[in-house]
């Protein structure tokens, strides 16, 4: 993997100095010439350093005066509150989430949408479309019978080999034969749950959690037990310890340890190790959804829960949908001690994936171009989240809270004074603005005053106008 560019390393150094208070708000930032002399860098590197800090909101350029330190306004926003961990919802209430979510989705599809904040994906121009097209062309040239030949069992061997090598950076030691290719992460989660549960079983999930998972659980006849989850550190193990004392056994658990959807939290390594050990001792299969970990602000890879797995109790599910190309619908999984069962369930459910997309992805991911793409994507998303957060602070009513995630595609926002996200959804949709209300992410009513906003699209005048209008709608409703 390629080394981080010098200007970005220097930008991180100065950002840390600003965050620590060494460089205070309003201080004059070193001139370009001073930066060149101090760090023995070229004019180009010094200029790139300043532009990086300015685009991230840490510098303000003043005409004929130079650069001055500023702190992004989003840092003044109050964070989302921590959850109570002593009360757990009854899994018996888990009825009807699919109908509720389907209503929101259907209404969005029927409306004339001008700005879509409801999804959790990047704009098409942020993905390497041209490079993937060229990779697919090379694959067809090298394998002219590819489209008329049966596809490989469990996935293309070249692609699985690339994934196994990439997984090493996340602390996982897997052979290509340990990997099963799926139709995105959602199929992997379906297979994992089918492998370890029966209809009527209780599955522990984060609260709030991705509405697609709640739909899957209901479709499989499973009951969700929502475990309070911190916007900072992830699922509460203390609440989980309380939950296992209930009269009904938890048969499986699903978590998103990195950039959890919708909170954006990242579990500390100590938390991950403790969770893996807890599930092992309680004989609870632990299903890991690793959809977002490559989108952290830091280029350093995060260790998967699977890295602490010693007896095959962790089922690792991953996806390239958010980080490489939504149109490929590529995911993969390692099911630990349930690997053989999952492979057969996959064969029964959907047979093997077609191989053209796998070969194109393998070609691109085996090269340094993939690392460059991820760095660009992370940089763009960081800037877009920061600008979105600044506009929320500027335009939403006092009392609005929001997360400040270290990566990812979205912001989780607590509306002031218990304002209903359902009412805001209705009012915004009438004006062509599509949002994801908090009630989609839980079967309880605890998150009705929250919304999730996508930050995956580069900021435009239309997006700025839509955020200002959302803020005005909040003010009118409060």
C-alpha positions as CSV (number, residue, x, y, z in Angstrom):
1,X,0.0,0.0,0.0
2,X,1.2,3.5,-0.9
3,X,2.7,5.9,1.6
4,X,0.5,8.8,2.8
5,X,1.5,12.0,0.9
6,X,3.8,14.3,2.8
7,X,1.4,17.3,2.6
8,X,-1.3,15.2,4.3
9,X,1.0,14.0,7.1
10,X,1.9,17.6,7.7
11,X,-1.7,18.7,7.6
12,X,-2.5,16.1,10.3
13,X,0.3,17.4,12.4
14,X,-1.1,21.0,12.3
15,X,-4.7,19.8,12.8
16,X,-3.6,18.1,16.0
17,X,-1.8,21.3,17.1
18,X,-5.1,23.2,16.6
19,X,-7.2,20.6,18.4
20,X,-4.7,20.7,21.3
21,X,-4.9,24.5,21.5
22,X,-1.2,24.9,20.6
23,X,-2.5,27.0,17.7
24,X,-5.5,29.0,18.9
25,X,-8.5,30.3,17.0
26,X,-7.5,33.5,15.3
27,X,-3.7,32.9,15.3
28,X,-1.8,33.7,12.1
29,X,-0.8,30.4,10.4
30,X,2.8,30.1,9.2
31,X,3.3,31.6,5.7
32,X,4.0,29.3,2.7
33,X,7.6,30.4,2.7
34,X,7.9,29.7,6.5
35,X,6.5,26.2,5.9
36,X,8.9,25.6,3.1
37,X,11.9,26.5,5.3
38,X,10.6,24.8,8.5
39,X,9.8,21.4,6.9
40,X,12.3,21.6,3.9
41,X,9.5,21.0,1.4
42,X,8.7,22.4,-2.0
43,X,6.3,25.3,-2.8
44,X,3.8,22.8,-4.2
45,X,3.8,20.7,-0.9
46,X,3.4,23.8,1.2
47,X,0.5,25.0,-0.9
48,X,-1.2,21.6,-0.8
49,X,-0.8,21.6,3.0
50,X,-2.6,24.9,3.3
51,X,-5.3,23.9,0.9
52,X,-5.9,20.7,2.8
53,X,-6.4,22.5,6.1
54,X,-8.5,25.2,4.5
55,X,-10.8,22.6,2.8
56,X,-11.2,20.8,6.1
57,X,-12.2,24.0,7.8
58,X,-9.1,24.6,10.0
59,X,-7.7,27.6,8.1
60,X,-9.3,30.8,6.9
61,X,-7.6,32.7,4.0
62,X,-7.8,36.5,4.4
63,X,-7.0,38.6,1.4
64,X,-3.6,40.3,1.6
65,X,-3.2,39.0,5.2
66,X,-2.4,35.3,4.9
67,X,-4.0,32.3,6.6
68,X,-5.5,32.3,10.1
69,X,-6.5,29.4,12.4
70,X,-10.2,28.7,12.8
71,X,-12.1,25.9,14.4
72,X,-15.0,24.5,12.4
73,X,-18.4,25.6,13.7
74,X,-19.5,22.0,14.0
75,X,-17.1,21.5,17.0
76,X,-19.5,23.9,18.9
77,X,-22.5,21.6,18.3
78,X,-23.6,19.5,21.3
79,X,-23.0,15.8,20.8
80,X,-25.8,13.2,20.7
81,X,-26.6,12.0,24.3
82,X,-25.5,8.7,25.6
83,X,-28.2,6.0,26.0
84,X,-29.7,4.6,29.2
85,X,-28.4,1.1,29.6
86,X,-30.6,-0.2,32.4
87,X,-33.8,-0.7,30.4
88,X,-34.2,-3.1,27.5
89,X,-37.2,-3.3,25.1
90,X,-39.2,-6.5,25.1
91,X,-38.6,-8.6,22.0
92,X,-42.3,-9.3,21.9
93,X,-42.9,-5.8,20.6
94,X,-41.0,-6.7,17.5
95,X,-43.8,-6.6,15.0
96,X,-44.5,-4.6,11.9
97,X,-41.1,-2.9,11.3
98,X,-41.1,-4.1,7.7
99,X,-44.4,-2.4,6.9
100,X,-43.3,0.8,8.5
101,X,-39.9,0.9,6.7
102,X,-41.6,-0.1,3.4
103,X,-44.0,2.8,3.7
104,X,-41.1,5.3,4.0
105,X,-39.3,3.8,1.1
106,X,-42.4,3.6,-1.1
107,X,-43.3,7.2,-0.5
108,X,-39.8,8.3,-1.4
109,X,-40.0,6.4,-4.6
110,X,-43.3,7.9,-5.6
111,X,-42.4,11.5,-4.8
112,X,-40.5,13.8,-7.1
113,X,-37.2,14.0,-5.2
114,X,-34.9,17.1,-5.7
115,X,-32.4,16.3,-3.0
116,X,-32.0,12.8,-1.5
117,X,-30.5,12.7,2.0
118,X,-32.0,9.3,2.9
119,X,-29.4,6.9,1.4
120,X,-26.0,6.0,2.8
121,X,-23.8,6.0,-0.3
122,X,-21.5,8.2,-2.2
123,X,-22.3,10.0,-5.5
124,X,-21.4,8.1,-8.7
125,X,-18.5,10.5,-9.5
126,X,-16.7,9.5,-6.3
127,X,-16.3,5.9,-7.4
128,X,-13.7,4.7,-10.0
129,X,-16.1,4.0,-12.8
130,X,-13.7,4.4,-15.7
131,X,-11.0,2.2,-14.0
132,X,-13.6,-0.5,-13.3
133,X,-14.9,-0.4,-16.9
134,X,-11.4,-0.9,-18.2
135,X,-10.8,-3.7,-15.8
136,X,-14.0,-5.4,-17.0
137,X,-12.9,-5.0,-20.6
138,X,-9.5,-6.7,-19.8
139,X,-11.3,-9.5,-18.0
140,X,-13.5,-10.2,-21.1
141,X,-10.5,-10.0,-23.4
142,X,-8.5,-12.5,-21.2
143,X,-11.6,-14.8,-20.7
144,X,-13.7,-14.6,-23.9
145,X,-16.0,-17.4,-22.8
146,X,-16.6,-15.8,-19.4
147,X,-20.2,-14.8,-19.9
148,X,-21.3,-18.2,-21.4
149,X,-19.5,-20.4,-18.9
150,X,-20.7,-21.6,-15.5
151,X,-19.4,-19.5,-12.6
152,X,-17.1,-20.8,-9.9
153,X,-18.3,-22.4,-6.7
154,X,-18.2,-19.9,-3.8
155,X,-16.7,-17.2,-6.0
156,X,-13.9,-16.5,-8.4
157,X,-10.6,-17.8,-7.0
158,X,-8.6,-14.7,-8.1
159,X,-11.0,-12.4,-6.4
160,X,-11.0,-14.4,-3.2
161,X,-7.2,-14.4,-3.1
162,X,-7.2,-10.6,-3.3
163,X,-9.8,-10.3,-0.5
164,X,-7.8,-12.7,1.7
165,X,-4.6,-10.6,1.2
166,X,-6.6,-7.4,1.9
167,X,-8.1,-8.9,5.1
168,X,-4.7,-9.3,6.6
169,X,-4.5,-5.5,7.2
170,X,-7.6,-5.9,9.4
171,X,-6.0,-8.6,11.5
172,X,-7.7,-11.6,9.8
173,X,-5.8,-14.6,8.6
174,X,-7.9,-16.3,6.0
175,X,-7.2,-18.5,3.0
176,X,-9.0,-17.9,-0.3
177,X,-10.9,-21.1,0.4
178,X,-12.3,-19.6,3.7
179,X,-14.1,-16.8,1.8
180,X,-17.6,-17.0,0.2
181,X,-18.7,-14.3,-2.3
182,X,-22.2,-13.0,-1.8
183,X,-24.7,-10.5,-3.3
184,X,-23.6,-7.7,-1.1
185,X,-23.5,-7.7,2.7
186,X,-27.3,-8.0,3.0
187,X,-27.1,-11.6,1.6
188,X,-24.2,-12.4,3.8
189,X,-26.3,-11.3,6.9
190,X,-29.2,-13.4,5.7
191,X,-27.0,-16.5,5.3
192,X,-25.4,-15.9,8.7
193,X,-28.7,-15.6,10.5
194,X,-30.2,-18.6,8.7
195,X,-27.1,-20.7,9.7
196,X,-27.3,-20.0,13.4
197,X,-31.0,-19.4,14.2
198,X,-34.5,-20.8,13.8
199,X,-37.8,-18.8,13.4
200,X,-38.9,-17.4,16.8
201,X,-35.3,-17.0,18.1
202,X,-34.1,-13.8,19.7
203,X,-31.3,-11.9,18.1
204,X,-29.5,-9.1,19.9
205,X,-28.9,-5.9,17.8
206,X,-27.6,-2.4,18.3
207,X,-30.1,0.3,19.1
208,X,-30.5,2.2,16.8
209,X,-29.5,-0.1,14.0
210,X,-29.7,-0.3,10.2
211,X,-33.4,-0.7,9.2
212,X,-32.4,-3.2,6.5
213,X,-31.3,-5.6,9.2
214,X,-34.6,-5.2,11.1
215,X,-36.4,-6.0,7.8
216,X,-34.3,-9.2,7.4
217,X,-35.0,-10.3,11.0
218,X,-38.7,-9.9,10.5
219,X,-38.6,-11.7,7.1
220,X,-36.8,-14.7,8.8
221,X,-39.3,-14.8,11.6
222,X,-36.8,-13.7,14.2
223,X,-37.2,-11.3,17.2
224,X,-34.9,-8.4,17.7
225,X,-33.7,-7.5,21.2
226,X,-32.4,-3.9,20.9
227,X,-29.3,-3.2,23.1
228,X,-28.5,0.4,23.9
229,X,-25.5,1.7,21.9
230,X,-23.2,4.5,22.6
231,X,-22.5,7.1,19.8
232,X,-18.9,6.9,20.9
233,X,-18.0,3.3,21.7
234,X,-20.7,1.2,20.3
235,X,-22.9,-1.4,21.9
236,X,-23.1,-1.5,25.6
237,X,-21.7,-4.7,27.0
238,X,-23.1,-3.8,30.4
239,X,-26.6,-3.8,28.9
240,X,-25.8,-7.0,27.0
241,X,-24.8,-8.7,30.3
242,X,-28.2,-7.6,31.7
243,X,-29.9,-9.0,28.7
244,X,-28.5,-12.5,28.9
245,X,-30.0,-12.8,32.4
246,X,-33.5,-12.8,30.8
247,X,-35.7,-15.9,30.7
248,X,-35.2,-16.4,26.9
249,X,-31.8,-17.1,25.4
250,X,-30.2,-14.8,22.9
251,X,-29.4,-17.1,19.9
252,X,-27.2,-14.7,17.9
253,X,-25.9,-11.1,17.9
254,X,-25.3,-8.7,15.0
255,X,-23.1,-5.6,15.4
256,X,-21.4,-3.0,13.2
257,X,-18.1,-2.3,15.0
258,X,-16.8,0.4,12.7
259,X,-18.8,3.5,11.7
260,X,-22.0,1.9,12.9
261,X,-25.2,2.8,10.9
262,X,-26.7,5.2,11.8
263,X,-24.6,6.4,14.8
264,X,-21.1,6.4,13.1
265,X,-19.4,5.1,16.3
266,X,-16.2,3.0,16.3
267,X,-15.6,0.4,18.9
268,X,-12.2,0.7,20.7
269,X,-10.1,-2.4,20.4
270,X,-10.5,-3.2,24.1
271,X,-14.3,-3.1,23.6
272,X,-14.0,-5.5,20.6
273,X,-11.9,-8.0,22.5
274,X,-14.3,-7.9,25.4
275,X,-17.3,-8.4,23.2
276,X,-15.8,-11.4,21.3
277,X,-14.9,-13.1,24.6
278,X,-18.3,-12.4,26.1
279,X,-20.1,-14.0,23.1
280,X,-17.7,-16.9,23.2
281,X,-18.3,-17.7,26.9
282,X,-22.1,-17.2,26.5
283,X,-22.2,-19.4,23.3
284,X,-23.8,-16.6,21.3
285,X,-22.7,-16.5,17.6
286,X,-21.4,-13.1,16.9
287,X,-22.2,-11.7,13.4
288,X,-20.0,-8.8,12.3
289,X,-21.2,-6.4,9.6
290,X,-18.0,-4.7,8.2
291,X,-19.5,-2.5,5.5
292,X,-17.9,0.9,6.4
293,X,-14.5,0.3,8.1
294,X,-12.5,1.5,5.0
295,X,-14.2,4.9,5.2
296,X,-12.6,6.1,8.4
297,X,-10.7,9.4,8.5
298,X,-7.5,7.6,9.3
299,X,-5.7,5.6,6.6
300,X,-4.6,3.0,9.2
301,X,-6.8,-0.1,8.9
302,X,-9.1,-1.1,11.8
303,X,-8.9,-4.5,13.4
304,X,-12.0,-6.6,12.7
305,X,-13.8,-8.5,15.5
306,X,-12.7,-11.6,13.6
307,X,-9.1,-10.7,14.5
308,X,-9.9,-11.8,18.1
309,X,-11.8,-15.0,17.1
310,X,-10.0,-18.2,18.2
311,X,-12.8,-20.8,17.9
312,X,-14.8,-19.7,14.8
313,X,-17.6,-18.1,16.8
314,X,-17.4,-14.8,14.8
315,X,-19.1,-14.7,11.3
316,X,-17.5,-11.8,9.4
317,X,-19.7,-10.2,6.7
318,X,-18.3,-7.5,4.4
319,X,-19.2,-5.5,1.3
320,X,-17.7,-3.4,-1.5
321,X,-21.0,-1.6,-2.1
322,X,-20.1,1.5,-0.2
323,X,-16.4,1.7,-0.8
324,X,-15.9,0.6,-4.4
325,X,-19.0,0.5,-6.6
326,X,-22.7,0.2,-5.6
327,X,-23.5,-1.3,-9.0
328,X,-21.4,-4.4,-8.5
329,X,-23.4,-5.7,-5.5
330,X,-20.3,-7.6,-4.3
331,X,-20.0,-8.8,-0.7
332,X,-18.1,-11.6,1.0
333,X,-18.1,-13.5,4.3
334,X,-16.2,-16.0,6.5
335,X,-18.6,-18.0,8.6
336,X,-16.1,-19.6,11.0
337,X,-17.3,-23.0,12.2
338,X,-20.5,-22.6,10.2
339,X,-18.7,-22.1,6.9
340,X,-19.8,-25.4,5.3
341,X,-23.4,-24.8,6.3
342,X,-23.4,-21.2,4.9
343,X,-21.9,-22.4,1.6
344,X,-24.7,-24.8,1.1
345,X,-27.3,-22.2,2.1
346,X,-25.9,-19.9,-0.4
347,X,-26.1,-22.5,-3.1
348,X,-29.7,-23.2,-2.3
349,X,-30.6,-19.5,-2.0
350,X,-29.0,-17.9,-5.0
351,X,-26.3,-20.2,-6.5
352,X,-23.0,-18.7,-7.5
353,X,-22.3,-15.0,-8.3
354,X,-21.5,-14.1,-11.9
355,X,-17.7,-13.6,-12.3
356,X,-17.2,-10.5,-14.5
357,X,-17.8,-8.1,-11.6
358,X,-15.5,-10.2,-9.4
359,X,-12.6,-10.2,-12.0
360,X,-13.0,-6.5,-12.5
361,X,-12.9,-5.8,-8.8
362,X,-10.0,-8.2,-8.3
363,X,-8.0,-6.4,-11.0
364,X,-8.6,-3.0,-9.5
365,X,-8.2,-4.0,-5.8
366,X,-4.9,-5.8,-6.5
367,X,-3.3,-2.5,-7.6
368,X,-2.2,0.7,-5.7
369,X,-5.0,2.5,-7.6
370,X,-7.5,1.0,-5.1
371,X,-5.6,2.6,-2.2
372,X,-5.5,5.9,-4.0
373,X,-9.2,5.7,-4.6
374,X,-9.9,5.0,-0.9
375,X,-7.8,8.0,0.2
376,X,-9.6,10.3,-2.2
377,X,-13.0,9.0,-1.1
378,X,-12.1,9.4,2.6
379,X,-10.9,12.9,2.0
380,X,-14.0,13.9,0.0
381,X,-16.4,12.4,2.6
382,X,-14.6,14.1,5.5
383,X,-14.9,17.5,3.8
384,X,-18.6,16.8,2.9
385,X,-19.5,15.8,6.5
386,X,-17.8,18.8,7.9
387,X,-19.6,21.2,5.5
388,X,-22.9,19.5,6.2
389,X,-22.4,19.7,10.0
390,X,-21.5,23.4,9.7
391,X,-24.7,24.1,7.8
392,X,-26.7,22.2,10.3
393,X,-25.3,24.2,13.2
394,X,-25.9,27.4,11.2
395,X,-29.5,26.7,10.0
396,X,-31.1,24.3,12.5
397,X,-32.8,25.5,15.7
398,X,-30.9,25.8,19.0
399,X,-30.9,22.5,20.9
400,X,-30.1,20.4,17.8
401,X,-27.4,17.8,18.5
402,X,-25.4,15.7,16.1
403,X,-22.7,13.1,15.9
404,X,-19.1,13.9,14.8
405,X,-18.0,10.5,13.4
406,X,-14.5,9.7,12.5
407,X,-15.5,8.7,9.0
408,X,-18.4,7.3,7.1
409,X,-21.3,8.6,4.9
410,X,-23.8,10.1,7.3
411,X,-24.6,12.2,10.3
412,X,-27.0,11.2,13.1
413,X,-29.0,14.3,14.3
414,X,-31.1,14.7,17.4
415,X,-33.8,17.3,16.7
416,X,-34.6,19.8,19.5
417,X,-37.6,19.7,21.9
418,X,-38.6,16.2,20.9
419,X,-39.6,17.3,17.4
420,X,-41.0,14.3,15.5
421,X,-38.9,13.1,12.6
422,X,-42.0,11.6,11.1
423,X,-43.6,15.0,10.8
424,X,-40.4,16.5,9.5
425,X,-40.2,13.6,6.9
426,X,-43.7,14.5,5.7
427,X,-43.1,18.2,5.5
428,X,-39.7,17.8,3.7
429,X,-41.0,15.2,1.2
430,X,-43.7,17.7,0.1
431,X,-40.8,20.0,-1.0
432,X,-38.8,17.2,-2.7
433,X,-36.3,16.7,0.2
434,X,-36.0,13.0,1.2
435,X,-34.6,12.2,4.7
436,X,-34.4,9.0,6.8
437,X,-36.4,9.5,10.0
438,X,-35.1,7.9,13.2
439,X,-38.2,5.7,13.6
440,X,-36.8,3.6,10.7
441,X,-33.8,2.5,12.8
442,X,-35.7,1.0,15.8
443,X,-38.9,-0.8,16.6
444,X,-39.2,1.4,19.7
445,X,-40.2,5.0,19.7
446,X,-37.0,6.2,21.3
447,X,-35.6,7.6,18.1
448,X,-38.6,9.4,16.6
449,X,-36.8,12.8,17.3
450,X,-33.7,11.8,15.3
451,X,-32.9,11.8,11.6
452,X,-30.0,10.4,9.6
453,X,-28.6,12.6,6.8
454,X,-26.4,11.3,4.0
455,X,-23.2,13.2,3.3
456,X,-22.0,11.2,0.3
457,X,-22.8,13.8,-2.4
458,X,-20.4,16.7,-3.0
459,X,-21.9,20.0,-1.6
460,X,-23.8,22.0,-4.2
461,X,-26.1,25.0,-4.1
462,X,-29.1,22.7,-4.2
463,X,-27.8,20.8,-1.1
464,X,-27.1,24.0,0.8
465,X,-30.5,25.2,0.0
466,X,-32.1,21.9,1.1
467,X,-30.3,21.9,4.4
468,X,-31.4,25.5,5.0
469,X,-34.9,24.6,4.2
470,X,-34.8,21.6,6.6
471,X,-33.6,23.9,9.3
472,X,-36.5,26.3,8.6
473,X,-39.0,23.4,8.7
474,X,-37.6,22.4,12.1
475,X,-38.1,25.9,13.4
476,X,-41.7,26.0,12.1
477,X,-42.5,22.7,13.7
478,X,-40.9,23.5,17.1
